[in-house]
Amino acid sequence: MSPFDLSVLFFLQLAVILGACRFVGLIARRLGQPQVVAEMVAGVFLGPSLLGLLAPDLQRLLFPEDSKAILFTVAQVGIALYMFLVGVEFRTDLFVERFKSAAAISVAGMVVPFVFGVAVALWLVQSPGEFFTAKIKAWEAGLFLGAAMCITAFPMLARIIVERGLSGTTLGTLSLAAGAMGDAAAWCLLAIVLSSSESNPSIAALAIGGGLAYSVFVLTVGRWALKPLGRMAEREGKVTPAMLSVALMLTMLGSWVTDSIGIYAIFGAFMLGCAMPRGLFSRELTRQIEPMATSLLVPVFFTYSGLNTRLLDLVTTPQLWLVALVVFLAACLGKGVGCWGAARLSGEDQRTSLAIGTLMNARGLMELIIINIGLERGIITPQLFAILVVMAVATTLMTSPLLGWLYPSLGEPGGVSPRTFERKESEG
């Protein structure tokens, strides 16, 4: 298709995506699932799994292969903006106050599922070529599956926390902080696997060293350099178009940096949001950017991966279902139970600890992204890819019902404010 034809089709694709997300969202809300899960499911429905099965010609007409590059680019912009806003609202003061708990949860959320993942990988490599490709060594298989088990659905976690009114609470802050640190470590592990499989050590060195350097720079020099924006906003009584342009430009630049070094764009945007001045400046940024980002651009991100997922290629034999069950149990025990235990040992109460374990256990699209990379780079086979898709979907779908069971006071998504939630929790 010509660039003009693709641009014309893009508007129709957006309309279909937004309509499908809202329609599935109505059903999901009745089932106690947040809008973000609806967007993930809507993508699967619009892909080859349902629309491609019922009307393959229509599916290919609506979403031809040539158009996916445009959707992917828009999806990256949308999720970068959203994670920037999550960083803007992130309670850095509360994070510093609860750093010990956040660090413990993050370490447990990495180490325990990593060990489980390595153990499962060493079991699976006993069947050469069935789950990992022949070129992959046992230790590379262990690192990859360990990283896949470590991953948290960071964008989805952030969306659930926002929709449930948990932004700025202890639960929300600890979960986001632990999720961010854990996911950054998981991407570094993936970089090591890619470095080994492609015999290029610079991939891992750039991801790990570059990620640390970027984070330190943004949170020190960057935060200091951005303070004048906050003072200007207070003096003007608003965020002017020029200030907004600077913030957006820096968001795109930060996303480019972390994407280029191999840690994924969302971390650059999130860290930059954390460095932004608080007060009027942060409130106005959220007011101006959030409606367009969450209502138009973010659904494209949560839909895009579903367009590339074939549920018909999932587990089809009893043996594969057994492997899928083992992987699912290892994922839940490693991430959910590991983070719960770390939170309890850090002094958090039982219900908060269980909620943290529940939130951290969701894999969502971050899992789909990492396993898609593994499949494309020839690390895993389609069989293991399908099993990990089952695990990602199952751990995501169980998150919201469990959270609602633990915190009935939250009610429907967006039902209470963070201050009200904290007050109710302090009152028992």
VOZA-274209 format. One record per residue: x, y, z of N, C-alpha, C, O in turn. Coordinates in steps of 0.05 Angstrom, whole numbers, plus 32768, in hexadecimal, padded with zeros to 4 digits. Atoms other than C-alpha are relative to their C-alpha. Layout:
XYZXYZXYZXYZ
...
END
This chain:
80117FE8800080008000800080118019800080278019800B
7FF27FE78001801680477FF27FFE800E801B7FEC8009802B
80027FF17FE780258077802C7FE5800E80037FDB80108019
801A7FF27FFE7FE5809E801B7FEA7FEC80087FDA7FF38019
801480147FF97FBB805E801D80027FF8801D7FED7FF4802A
7FFC80087FE47FD9804B80607FF7801580137FEB800F8028
80097FEA7FEF7FCB808F807D7FE1800280017FD680078016
801E800180017F82808B80667FF67FE980117FE37FED8021
800980187FF17F7B8045808380048004801E7FF57FFA802E
7FFA7FFD7FE47F9A805B80C57FE9800D80107FE480058026
80177FF47FF27F5E808780D77FEA7FEC80057FDD7FEC801A
801480157FFC7F2F804C80CC80097FED80157FF97FE48025
7FF680127FEC7F5C802080F67FFC800B801C7FF47FFD802E
80047FF47FE67F5A8051812F7FE37FFF80097FDD7FF98020
801C80017FF97F0F8055812C7FF77FE480097FE87FE1801C
8007801C7FF97F088009812D800C7FF8801B7FFF7FEB802B
7FF380077FE67F3A800181667FF2800D80177FEC8000802B
800D7FF27FE97F19803681927FE47FF580057FDC7FF2801C
801B800C7FFD7ED4801A818480007FE5800D7FF07FDF801F
7FFE801B7FF57EE97FD3819380098001801E7FFE7FF2802E
7FF77FFE7FE47F0D7FE881D37FE9800980137FE77FFF8029
80167FF67FF07ED0800D81ED7FEA7FEA80037FDF7FE78018
801580157FFF7EA07FD481DB80097FEA80137FF97FE18024
7FF680157FEE7ECC7F9F81FC8002800B801D7FFE7FFC8030
7FFE7FF57FE67ED67FCF82367FE67FFF800F7FE67FFB8028
801A80027FF37E8B7FD082457FFC7FE4800C7FF27FE18022
8003801B7FF67E8C7F84824B80147FFA8016800E7FEE802A
7FEB80057FEC7ECE7F8382727FF8800D801B7FFD80018030
80087FF37FE77EB37FB482A57FEC7FF0800F7FED7FEF8028
801380117FF37E797F8682B3800C7FE8800D80027FDC8020
7FF280187FF67EAB7F4E82BF80158008801580257FF7801E
7FED7FF77FEC7ED47F7982EF801C80057FF5802F80068005
7FE67FFB800C7F0D7F8582BE8003801D7FF87FEF80297FF0
7FFC7FE480077F2C7FCA82B1800080047FE280027FF07FD3
80007FFA801C7F2B7FED826E80197FF77FF280187FEF7FDB
7FE78008800C7F747FDC82627FFF7FE37FF7800B7FDC7FE2
8002801C80087F647F9182617FEE7FFE7FE77FF37FEE7FD5
8012800080177F2B7FA08230801080077FE7800B7FFC7FD2
7FF17FF780177F5C7FC3820280137FE97FF780177FE67FDF
7FEF801680077F8B7F8782047FEF7FEA7FF27FF87FDF7FDD
80128014800C7F517F5781F57FF680097FE57FF47FF97FD3
800A7FF580197F367F8481BF80147FFC7FE9800D7FF67FD2
7FEB800580147F787F7F819B80017FE47FF680057FDF7FDE
8000801C80087F757F34819C7FE77FFA7FEE7FEA7FEB7FDB
8018800480107F2D7F3681818003800B7FE47FF980007FD0
7FFD7FF4801A7F427F64814880157FF27FEF80187FF77FD7
7FEB800E800F7F7C7F3781357FF77FE77FF37FDF7FE27FF0
80068019800E7F807EF381147FF07FEC80117FE67FD98007
800D80147FEF7F637ED081517FE280007FFE7FD67FEA8000
801E7FFF80027F1A7EE781487FF8800C7FE57FEB7FFE7FD5
80087FF480197F107F198110800D7FF27FE880007FEE7FD3
7FF2800E80157F447EF580E67FF47FE57FFB7FF77FDA7FE5
800D801A80037F1F7EB480F27FE480027FF47FDD7FF27FE2
801C7FFD800A7ED87ECD80E57FFF800E7FE57FEF80077FD4
80007FF080197EE87EFF80AD801D80067FF88026801D7FFB
7FE47FFC80067F307EF58096800680167FEB801980257FEE
7FFC7FEB80147F297F2280597FFC801C800C800C802E8006
80047FE67FF37F0D7F5B8083801780078013801F801E8014
7FEA7FFB7FED7F447F5380B7801980097FF18026801B7FF9
7FE97FF980107F7A7F5680827FFC801C7FF3800F802B7FEF
80067FE6800C7F577F928062800480178015800E802C800E
7FFE7FEC7FEB7F537FB880A4801D8003800B8026801A8010
7FE67FFF7FF37F987FA680BF80157FF17FEE801F7FDC7FF6
7FEC800D80117FC77F958085801B8002800D80208013801E
7FE580017FF4800F7F858096800E801A7FFD801D80228010
7FF27FE6800580287FC680787FF98015801580098027801A
80097FEB7FEE7FFF7FEF80AA80097FFD801C8007800F802C
7FF980057FE4801A7FCF80E980178012800A801980188022
7FE97FEF7FF880597FFA80E97FF5801B800A80008026801D
800B7FE67FF7802E803980EF7FF27FFC801B7FF6800D802D
800D80057FE68004801B812780147FFD801680108006802C
7FEB80057FEC80438005814B800C801B80098010801F8021
7FF47FE67FF98060804C81487FED801080117FF5801C8025
80147FF17FF08020806C81617FFD7FF4801C7FFA8003802F
8002800E7FE6801C803881988017800880128013800C802A
7FE97FF97FF08062804981AF7FFE801D800B800580238022
80047FE47FF78052809481B27FEB800180167FEF800E802A
801580007FEC8012808681D980097FF6801A80038002802F
7FF8800B7FE78031805A820D80168010800D801980118026
7FEB7FEF7FF5806D808882157FF38018800E7FFB801F8024
800E7FE97FF4803E80C382237FF37FF7801A7FF38006802E
800E80097FE88016809A825480137FFA8017800D8002802E
7FED80067FEB80528081827A800E8019800A8017801A8021
7FF67FE67FF7806D80C8827C7FED800C80157FF68016802A
80147FF67FED802C80DC829F80007FF0801A7FFD7FFC8030
7FFD80107FE8803380A282CF8018800980108016800A8029
7FE97FF67FF2807880BB82E07FFB801B800D800480218023
80077FE67FF6805D810282E97FF07FFE801A7FF4800E802D
801180047FE8802B80E8831D800D7FEE801580017FEA802A
7FF380127FED805C80B9833E800A800E8019801680238017
7FF97FF47FE6806680C88388801D7FF9800780227FE68015
7FE480057FFA80B280CD838B80058002801E80177FF48029
7FFC7FFD7FE380AD80E483D47FF87FE7800F80057FDE8021
800980197FF3808580A783E780127FE97FF980177FD7800A
7FED8015800880B5807B83C080198001801180227FEC801A
7FE97FFD7FEF80F0809783E77FFA7FF6801C800A7FE98029
800980087FE580CA808D84277FFE7FE1800380057FD68018
8004801D7FFF80BA8044841580147FF17FEF800E7FDC7FE4
7FED800C801280F9803583EE80087FE48007800B7FD27FF6
7FF9801A7FF7810B7FF984187FEC7FEB7FF77FF47FD67FED
80158012800980C97FD8840980007FFC7FE27FFE7FE67FD8
80008002801D80CB7FE983BF80177FF07FF680147FE07FE3
7FE8800E800981127FCF83B77FFD7FE2800680047FD17FF6
8003801D7FF881027F8E83DD7FEC7FF37FED7FF07FDC7FE4
8015800B801280C37F8383B3800C7FFC7FE480077FE87FD7
7FF58002801B80E97F91837380147FE97FFE80147FDA7FEB
7FED8016800081227F6283857FF37FE580017FFA7FD37FF1
800F80197FFE80F27F2B83997FF27FFA7FE67FF07FE37FDD
800F8003801980C97F37835A80127FFA7FE980097FF27FD4
7FED8008801581097F2C8331800C7FE58006800C7FD37FF5
7FF080187FFA812F7EF683567FEF7FE780017FF67FD37FF5
801080187FFD80F77EC583687FF57FF67FE67FF97FDF7FDF
8009800A801A80D57EC2832480167FF97FED80137FE77FDC
7FE98007801181197EC2830280097FE48006800F7FD47FF4
7FF8801B7FF9812D7E8483297FEC7FEB7FF67FF47FD67FEB
80148012800B80EB7E63831780027FFD7FE27FFF7FE77FD7
7FFD8001801D80F47E7682CF80177FF07FF680157FE17FE3
7FE880108007813A7E5982CC7FFA7FE2800380027FD27FF3
8006801C7FFB81217E1882EB7FEE7FF47FEA7FF37FDE7FE1
80128009801580E87E1282B9800F7FFE7FE5800B7FEB7FD6
7FF18000801981177E23827F80137FE77FFF80157FDB7FEA
7FEE8018800081497DEC82947FF07FE77FFC7FFB7FD37FF2
801280178005810E7DBC82937FF97FFF7FE37FF87FE97FD7
800A8000801B80F67DD2824F80177FFB7FEB80117FEF7FD6
7FEA80058014813B7DCF822D80077FE37FFE80167FDB7FED
7FFC801D8002813A7D84823A7FF27FF67FE77FF77FDF7FDE
800D8007801A810D7D8381FB800C80127FEB800080277FE5
7FF27FEE8013813E7DA081C77FEE80097FE97FE27FF87FDB
800E7FF68017811E7DCD81947FE2800380037FD5800E7FF1
801D7FFF7FFD80D77DC781B07FF7801B800C7FE380268004
80077FE77FF380D67E0581DD801480167FFB800C802E7FF9
7FEB7FED800781187E2781D0800E7FF67FE680117FDE7FE2
7FF480088019813A7E28818C801B7FF3800580277FF6801B
7FE880107FFC81767DFC8181801980108005802C80068012
7FE87FEF7FFC81A87E3681818003800A801C801880148024
80007FF47FE681967E4B81C8800C7FEC801580047FD58017
7FF4800F7FEB81C27E3282017FEE7FFF80187FDC800F801B
801180047FE881A47E1A82438000801A80117FEB8022801B
7FFF7FE87FEF81BC7E5882697FF280177FF37FE680288001
800F7FEB800E81A07E8682337FE27FFC80037FD3800F8007
801C80077FFD815D7E6282387FF78008801C7FE180138020
80077FF97FE4815E7E6B82847FFE801E80047FEC80278011
80017FE37FFD816E7EB5827F7FE7800C7FF37FDA801D7FFE
80177FF5800E81377EC1824C7FE67FFA800F7FD6800D8013
801980067FF281007E9C82717FFF800D801B7FEA80148025
7FFF7FF17FE781187EBB82B27FF7801D7FFD7FE88027800D
80097FE4800681107F0082937FE280017FFA7FD580148003
801D8001800780CB7EED82787FEF7FFD80197FD98008801B
800F80047FE780B67ED782BE8002801980117FEF80208020
7FFC7FE87FF080D27F1782DD7FEE80187FF87FE880298008
800D7FE8800B80AC7F4782B07FE58006800E7FD77FF38016
801A7FF77FF680717F6F82CA7FF380127FEB8001801F7FDB
800E7FF08014803C7F9082A08000801D80087FEC80288011
7FFD7FE57FF580577FD582B17FEC80147FF57FDF80228006
80157FEE800A802A7FFE82827FE47FF9800A7FD4800A8011
801A80097FF77FEE7FD482947FFD8003801E7FE7800B8027
80007FFC7FE380007FD682DE7FFA801D80067FE980238017
80057FE37FFC8002802282D97FE380077FFA7FD780178008
801B7FFA80087FBF802482B57FEC7FF680157FD88004801B
8012800B7FEB7F9D7FF782E98001801180197FEC80178025
7FFD7FEF7FE87FB9802183227FF2801B7FFC7FE58024800F
800E7FE780067F9F806183017FE27FFC80007FD4800C800C
801D800480027F5B804482F17FF37FF9801B7FDC80008020
800A80087FE67F53802883378003801680157FFB8012802C
7FFD7FEA7FED7F64806B835780167FFC801480158006802A
7FEA80067FED7FA580518376801980127FFB802D800E8009
7FE97FEE80047FD48087835A8005801080197FF3801B8025
7FF97FF17FE87FFA80A783937FFD7FF2801A80047FFD802F
8002800F7FE77FEA807183C580197FEF800480297FEC7FF2
7FEA80127FFA801C804483E880007FE87FEE80157FE17FE2
8002801780118003800883C2800780067FE380177FF77FD7
7FFA7FF9801C8006802B837E801D80077FFC80297FFF7FE9
7FE47FF88002804A804A838B80137FE9800280267FE77FF2
7FEE80177FFC806B800B83A47FFF7FED7FE780137FE47FDE
800480128017804E7FE1836A800E800C7FE8801C7FFE7FD9
7FF47FF38018806480148335801E80008002802C7FFA7FEF
7FE27FFF7FFD80AA801C8352800C7FE57FFD80207FE27FEE
7FF5801C800380B57FD183597FFE7FF67FE4800F7FE97FD9
80048009801C80987FC583148014800D7FED801E7FFF7FDB
7FED7FF2801280C47FF982F3801C7FF48003802A7FEF7FEF
7FE5800B7FFB81047FDE831480027FE47FF680167FDC7FEA
7FFF801C800880F27F96830680007FFE7FE1800E7FED7FD6
80018002801D80E17FA282BD801A80097FF380237FFE7FDF
7FE67FF7800B81217FC982B180147FEA800280247FE67FF0
7FED80167FFD81487F8E82CD7FFA7FEA7FEC800C7FDD7FE1
80088015801381207F5D82A1800A80077FE480137FF57FD6
7FF77FF8801A81317F858263801F7FFE7FFE80297FF87FE9
7FE280048000817B7F84827780077FE37FFD801A7FDC7FEE
7FFB801D800381777F38827D7FFB7FF87FE3800B7FE97FD7
80058006801D81587F3582378017800A7FEF801F7FFD7FDC
7FE97FF5800F81917F61821E80177FED800180267FEA7FEE
7FEA80137FFD81C37F2E823A7FFB7FE87FEE800E7FDE7FE1
800680178011819F7EF58216800480077FE380107FF77FD4
7FFD7FF8801B819D7F1B81D5801E80047FF980277FFD7FE3
7FE37FFC800481E77F2E81DD800E7FE57FFB801E7FE27FE9
7FF4801B800381F97EE481E57FF87FF37FE780087FE87FD8
800A800E801881CC7EC981AE800A800D7FE6800D7FFF7FD2
7FF67FF2801881E67EFE817D801E80058001802980137FF0
7FE37FFD7FFD822E7EFC81978008801E7FFF801B80257FF1
7FFB7FE48000822C7F4781A47FFD800B801D7FE780148024
80017FF87FE3823D7F5A81ED7FF7801D80037FEE80258019
80077FE47FFD82317FA481DF7FE2800580057FDB80198010
801D7FFD7FFC81E57F9981E07FFA8002801E7FEC80148027
800580007FE481E67F88822A800D8017800E800280248020
7FF17FEA7FF3821B7FBB823D7FF1801B7FFC7FEF802B800E
800E7FE7800681F37FF3821B7FE6800280107FDF8017801B
801980007FF281B17FDF823A80038005801E7FF68016802A
7FFC7FFE7FE281CB7FD88282800D801B80078003802A8018
7FF27FE77FF981FD801182837FF180187FF77FF0802C8006
800F7FE9800A81D3804082597FE7800580117FE1801C8016
80187FFD7FF08195803382828006800D801B7FF8801F8024
7FF97FF47FE681B8804382C48009801D7FFC8001802E800C
7FF77FE5800581D9808182A77FE980137FFB7FE880298005
80177FEF80068198809B828B7FEF800680197FE8801D801E
80107FFD7FE78172809082CD800D8014801380008026801D
7FF17FEE7FEE81A880B382F77FFF801C7FF57FFB802F8004
7FFF7FE5800C81AD80ED82C67FE5800E80027FE48025800A
801B7FF48001816280F982C07FF78008801D7FEC801E8020
800A7FFB7FE5815580F5830B801180138010800A801C8026
7FEE7FED7FF2818F8123831E8002801A7FEF7FF5802E7FF5
7FFD7FE8801181A4815482E77FE680077FF37FDF801F7FF1
80197FFA800E8163814D82C27FEB800D80127FDE8021800A
80137FF47FED8138815C82FF8007801D80077FF6802E8008
7FF77FE57FFA8162819983107FFB80137FE87FF280297FEC
80047FEF8018815F81B382C87FE380067FFA7FDD801A7FED
801D7FFD8006811381AB82C57FF2801280147FDB801A8010
800D7FF07FEC810581D483047FF6801B7FF67FE180247FFE
800B7FE7800A80FF821682DE7FE57FFE7FF27FD680117FF2
801A8004800C80C481F982B87FEA800280157FD5800E8010
80147FFE7FEB809F81F182F97FFC801C800A7FE680248010
80027FE47FF780AF8238830F7FF280117FEB7FE280227FF3
800D7FF180158099825382CC7FE27FFB80007FD2800D7FFC
801C800780008057822D82D07FF2800E80187FDB80188015
800C7FF37FE9804A824883167FFC801E7FFB7FE8802A8003
80017FE380058059828F82FF7FEA80077FEB7FDC801B7FEE
80147FFC8015802C828982C17FE47FF780087FD080007FFD
8019800B7FF77FF6826382E67FF57FEB7FED7FDE7FE37FEF
8008801580137FF4822F82AE80197FF57FF3802F80007FF5
7FEB800B8011801E820382817FFB800A7FE47FE780037FD8
80047FF4801A80278229824180067FEC7FEA80127FD77FEF
7FF980128016802B820881FC801E7FFB7FFD80267FE57FF6
7FE3800380028076821581FC800A7FEC8015801B7FDB800F
7FF780137FEB807F81F0823F7FF77FE47FF980067FD17FFE
800A801A8007805381B7822780127FF47FEA80177FDC7FEA
7FF0800A8016807D81B181E7801B7FF6800B80257FE28001
7FE780097FF580BD81AD82107FFD7FE5800E800E7FD3800B
800580197FF280A08176823C7FFC7FE97FED80077FD37FF1
8005801680148088814E8200801A7FF97FF1801F7FE27FEB
7FE78005800E80CA815781DC80137FEF8011801F7FDC8007
7FEE800F7FEE80F1813E82197FF67FE3800380057FD08006
800B801B7FFD80C18103822080077FEE7FE880107FD77FEB
7FF9800F801880CD80ED81D8801E7FFA800080277FE57FF8
7FE380047FFF811880F781E280087FEA801480197FD9800E
7FFA80147FEC811A80CE82217FF77FE47FF780057FD07FFC
80098019800A80F18097820080137FF57FEB80197FDD7FEA
7FEC800880148122809681C680197FF5800C80247FE28003
7FE780087FF3815D809081F47FFE7FE3800B800F7FD28004
8003801B7FF481448053821B7FF97FEB7FEB80017FD47FEE
8006801380158128803281DD80197FF97FF0801D7FE27FE9
7FE880048010816A803B81B980147FEE800F80237FDF8002
7FED80107FF28192801B81F17FF57FE4800780037FD48013
800B801B7FFD81627FDF81F57FF17FFB80197FED7FE48021
801080047FE781397FEB82357FE380087FFC7FD38005800E
801B7FFA800880F9800182117FF8801D800780018028801C
80067FE47FFF80DB804682087FF28009801A7FF680208023
80117FF77FEA80AB80478243801180088018800880198028
7FEF7FFA7FE980E480498276800C801C7FFE800E802A8012
7FF67FE580048101808882587FEB801580067FF080298013
80167FEE7FFC80BD80AA82597FF98001801E7FF480168029
800880027FE480AD809282A08014800F8012800C801E8023
7FEB7FF37FF080F080A982BD7FFF801F7FFC8003802E800F
80027FE3800580E880ED829C7FE8800C800E7FEA80228019
80177FF77FF280A380F482B980058003801E7FFC8016802B
7FF97FFE7FE480BF80E682FE80118019800680108023801D
7FEF7FE87FFB80F0812082F57FF2801A7FFC7FFD802F8002
800F7FE7800680BB815382E17FF9800E801A7FF38002802E
80087FF07FE880AC818C83127FE37FF980097FD27FF57FF8
801B80057FF68070817F833F7FF0801A80047FFA802F7FFE
80117FE97FFC803781AD83507FEF80077FE87FE57FF47FDB
80117FF78016801281D6831C80097FF47FE67FF97FEC7FD5
7FF58009801A804181C082E47FF77FE37FFB7FEE7FDD7FE5
8007801C80038034817582EF7FE27FFD7FFC7FD97FEC7FEC
801D800280037FE9817F82F87FF680087FE47FE57FFC7FD9
80087FF6801A7FE381A782B880097FED7FE97FFB7FEA7FD5
7FF780138014800D817582907FEC7FE97FFF7FE57FE17FE9
801380177FFF7FDE813D82A67FE680087FF37FDA7FF97FE3
801A7FF7800B7FA081668295800180037FE27FED7FFD7FD5
7FFE7FFB801C7FB98178825080067FE77FEF7FFC7FE57FD8
7FF7801780107FD88136823A7FEE7FE780037FEA7FD97FF0
800D80197FFA7FB08100825C7FE87FF97FEF7FE67FE27FE6
80188008800F7F6D8103823680077FF47FE47FFD7FDF7FDD
7FF98009801B7F8C80FB81F180117FE68002800D7FD47FF2
7FEF80187FFE7FC080C882087FF07FE780077FF37FD27FFB
800E80187FF77F91809A822D7FE87FF87FEF7FE27FE07FEC
80188006800F7F5480A0820080067FF97FE37FF77FEA7FD6
7FFB8004801D7F75809F81BB80197FEE7FFB80187FDB7FEC
7FE7800D80077FBE808781BC80067FE6800F800F7FD38003
7FF980187FF07FC5805581F57FF17FE77FF77FFC7FD27FF6
800E801880097F8E802681DB800E7FF37FE8800C7FDB7FE4
7FF2800B80167FB8801E819C80177FEE8009801C7FD97FFE
7FEA80117FF57FF2800381C67FF57FE6800A7FFF7FD08004
800A80187FF47FC77FD281EC7FF17FEE7FEB7FEB7FD77FF1
800D801080157FA67FBB81AB80147FF57FED80107FDF7FE2
7FED800780157FE37FB6817E800A7FE38003800A7FD47FF0
7FF5801B7FFC80007F77819E7FEC7FEA7FFA7FF37FD57FF0
8015801480057FBD7F5381997FFD7FFB7FE27FF57FE57FDA
80028004801C7FBF7F5D814E80157FEC7FF680127FE17FE0
7FEB801380087FFD7F31814C7FFF7FE6800F80117FD6800D
800380187FF07FE37EFA817A7FEC7FEE7FF47FD57FF67FEE
80128015800B7FC57EBA815F7FF97FEC801680097FDB801D
800880127FEB7F9E7E9681957FFD7FE47FF67FFE7FD18005
8003801B800B7F927E5C8165801B7FF18001801B7FD87FFE
7FE6800D7FFF7FDD7E4E816A80087FF9801C801F7FF28021
7FF980057FE47FD97E4581B580017FE2800680017FD17FF4
7FFC801B7FF77FE07E0581DD7FEA7FED7FF77FD27FF37FFB
80148012800C7FBE7DCA81BC80027FE3800A7FF07FD38003
7FFD801C7FF77FD87D8A81DE80017FFF801E80088013802B
7FFF80027FE37FD47D708225801C8006800B801F80128020
7FE57FFB7FF780207D72822A8006801E8002801380288015
7FFC7FE3800080227DBC82177FF0800E80157FF980218021
80107FF57FEB7FEA7DCB8247800D7FFC801B800B800D802D
7FF180057FE780137DAB827F801680148003801A801F8018
7FEA7FED7FFF804E7DD7826D7FF4801C80068000802B8016
800D7FE67FFB801F7E13826B7FF88004801D7FFB80198029
80087FFF7FE480057E0282B1801880048012801780148025
7FE77FFD7FF1804C7DFC82CC800A801C7FFE801280288012
7FF67FE5800480607E3E82AD7FEE8014800F7FF88027801C
80137FED7FF280217E6182C980057FFF801E80068014802B
7FFC80037FE3802C7E45830F801B800C8009801D801A801D
7FE67FF57FFA80767E58830D7FFF801E8000800B802C8010
80027FE3800280647E9E82F77FF2800C80187FFB80208023
80107FF67FE980307EA8832E800F7FFD801B800F8010802B
7FF180057FE8805A7E898365801880128002801F801E8017
7FE87FF0800080987EAE83507FFB801E80048007802A8016
80057FE37FFF807C7EF483457FED800780167FF380188027
80157FF87FED803C7EF7836E80087FFA801D8007800B802E
7FF980087FE580537ED083AB801A800D8009801D80148020
7FE67FF47FF9809A7EEB83A87FFC801D800980088025801D
80057FE47FF980827F3483A97FF0800380197FF480158029
801080007FE8804E7F2583DE80137FFC80198011800A802C
7FEE80067FEA80847F07840B8013801780068018801D801D
7FED7FEA7FFC80B47F4084007FF18018800D7FFD8025801F
800F7FEA7FF4807E7F7384117FFA7FFB801D7FFC800E802E
800580077FE4806C7F4F84518019800380118018800E8027
7FE77FFE7FF180B57F4A84668009801D8003801880248015
7FF97FE47FFE80BB7F9584597FEE801080127FF180288015
80117FF37FED80847FA4848A7FE580097FF67FD580168004
801B7FF8800B80487FAE845C7FEB7FED800B7FF17FD68012
801580117FF580057F9484757FF87FEA7FEC80007FEB7FD4
8007801880107FE77F53845A7FF280077FE67FF87FFD7FD1
80107FFA80177FB47F72842B801080107FEB800E800A7FD3
7FEF7FF180127FE57FA4840D80147FEE7FF280197FF07FDA
7FEC8013800B80187F6C84037FF47FEE7FEB7FFF7FEA7FD6
800E801080147FE67F4083E07FF9800F7FE77FFB80057FD1
80077FEF80187FD07F7983B3801980067FF0801880067FD7
7FE77FFC800F80197F8883A180077FE77FF0800F7FE97FD9
7FFA8019800F80247F3F838F7FED7FFC7FE97FF67FF27FD4
8014800280157FE47F408366800780127FE8800780097FD1
7FFA7FED80157FF77F7E833F801A7FF97FF2801B7FFB7FD9
7FE68006800C803F7F6983347FFF7FE67FEF800F7FE37FDD
80028019800E80287F25831A7FF580037FE47FF87FF17FD3
800B7FFC801B80057F4382DD801780037FEC802A80127FF1
7FEB7FFF801480307F39829E7FF880127FE8800880227FDF
800B7FEF801580047F598268801280027FE7801E7FEE7FDF
7FF37FFC801A80237F768229801E80018002802C7FFC7FEE
7FE380007FFE80697F7D8244800A7FE47FFC801F7FE07FF0
7FF9801C8005806C7F3182457FFE7FFA7FE3800F7FED7FD8
80038005801D80517F2F81FE8016800C7FF0802080017FDC
7FEA7FF2800E80867F6181E8801A7FEF800380277FEB7FEF
7FE6800E7FFC80C07F3A820780007FE47FF280157FDC7FE8
8000801A800D80A97EF681EC7FFE80037FE280077FF17FD4
7FFF7FFB801D809C7F1481A7801D80047FF780247FFA7FE2
7FE47FFC800680E57F2A81A8800E7FE58000801E7FDF7FEE
7FF4801B7FFF80F97EE381BD7FF97FEF7FE8800A7FE07FDE
8008800F801880D17EC58184800D800A7FE780177FFB7FD7
7FF47FF4801880EA7EF68150801E7FFB7FFE80297FF87FE8
7FE38004800081337EED816580087FE2800080207FDC8002
7FFA801D8001812E7EA1816380097FF4801A80187FE1801A
7FF8800B7FE681357E9581AE7FEC7FEB80087FF47FD68012
801580137FF880F27E7281BB7FF17FF67FE77FF280037FD2
8010800B801680C57E47818F7FE3800A80037FDC80148017
801C7FF87FFE807C7E55817F7FF17FF280167FDE7FFE8022
800E800F7FEA80677E2081B28004800F801B7FF180138029
7FFB7FF27FE780897E4481EC7FF4801C7FFF7FEA80268013
800D7FE6800380717E8781D17FE27FFE80077FD8800F8016
801C80047FFA80297E6D81D47FFB7FFC801E7FE880078029
800380057FE380327E54821B8004801980107FF5801E8023
7FFB7FE77FF2804E7E9682327FEA80157FFB7FE48025800C
80187FEF800580137EBB82117FEA7FF880137FDD800A801F
801480097FED7FE47E90823A8006800A801C7FF48014802A
7FF87FF67FE6800B7EA282797FFB801E80037FF180278017
80037FE37FFF800B7EEC82687FE3800980037FDC801A8013
801D7FF980007FC07EEF825B7FF37FF8801A7FE480078026
800D800A7FE77FAD7EC582988008801180187FF780188028
7FF77FF07FE97FD87EED82CA7FF5801C7FFE7FF180298013
800B7FE580027FBC7F2E82AE7FE2800080077FD880118015
801C80017FFB7F737F1982B07FF97FFC801D7FE480058027
800780057FE47F777F0282F88007801880127FFE8018802A
7FF77FEA7FEF7F957F4483117FE98010800B7FE780148024
80157FED7FF77F587F7183147FEB7FF280127FE47FFE8026
8012800D7FED7F277F3E8333800C7FFC801C7FFF80008030
7FF280057FE67F5A7F2D83698003801B800F7FFF801C8028
7FFD7FE67FF47F677F7783767FE5800A800B7FE380158021
801A7FF87FF77F1C7F84837B7FF77FF080197FE97FFB802A
800680117FE97F157F4A83AC800F800A80198004800B802F
7FF07FF67FEA7F4D7F6683D77FF7801B800A7FF880218022
80087FE47FF97F337FAE83D57FE480067FF57FE280157FE2
801B7FFA80097EE77FAF83CD7FF9801D80027FE880277FF3
80067FE37FFC7EE87FF883E4800780107FE77FFD80267FE3
7FF97FF180187F07800B83A17FE980007FEC7FE780127FDC
8017800180127EC77FF6837D80097FFF7FE3801C7FF17FDC
7FF98000801D7EC880038332801980107FFB80218021800C
7FE87FF080067F07801D83107FFB801E80017FE780287FF6
80027FE37FFD7F12806683217FEC800880157FE4801F8016
80167FFA7FED7EE18061835B8007801280177FF680218020
7FF97FEF7FEA7F0880848392801A800E7FFB802980067FE9
7FE77FF180037F3F80B6839880167FF48011800F7FE58024
7FEA800B7FF07F8480A483B37FFE8008801D80037FF7802F
80027FF77FE57F7880CE83F17FEA7FF180107FEE7FE98027
8016800F7FF37F3680AC840080087FE3800580037FD8801B
7FF7801B7FFD7F55806883F480137FFD801880107FEB8028
7FED80017FEB7F8F807684237FF28003801C7FFA7FF6802F
800E7FFB7FE67F60809084597FF17FE780087FF17FDF8020
800F80187FF97F348052845580137FEA800A800C7FDB801C
7FED80157FF87F7180258459800B8006801C800E7FF3802C
7FF57FFA7FE67F8D804A84957FEC7FFC80167FF37FF7802E
801580047FED7F4A804384B77FF97FE280037FE97FDA8014
8003801D7FFE7F4E7FF784AB7FE97FF67FF07FE37FDE7FF0
END
